[in-house]
């Protein structure tokens, strides 16, 4: 990691850079793929959840929100400020974060040009697309479950790992959503 790039954890939302991080978050993800700010603040109290800013020269350049999931890490959100995209910040942050870790994340199916580029971005970082069918529930109402592709680093997920991950998202991650009963089978 270059000296200019750092991660800074948020605990209370009054932390420096919280407003900038939330603006990046809202811009980068559609409503069905993000939780409300209130639910994000509630998740900060969960010991398995981490919300970090990616800082360049001490300024908020992006976000990395993730969960501890057994021996793995689930990257729920990674985004760079639109003004700073194309400067390798996301790739550098992802490389540093993944070093020595088992990491899981989700992407949209690579059917549109942007989704194809996103898949290639993660593949260049060493992630592999997994063949397991995966439907992610919505974070809010209306409930709009949608198919996503599971990607993992450095190796593919086993069937049991993919099932365990889907259960973890439904039972733990989606506790912090606007859905009354997020888990479904």
Secondary structure, DSSP 4 states (H G I P E B T S, - for coil): --TTEEEEEESSTTSTTHHHHHHHHHHHS-GGGS--HHHHHHHTTSTTEEEEEEEETTEEEEEEEEEEETTEEEEEEEEE-GGGTTSSHHHHHHHHHHTT-EEEEEEE-TTSHHHHHHHHHHHHTT-EE-----EEPPSSSS---EEEEEEEESSPPPHHHHHHHHHHHHHTGGGSSS-SS----
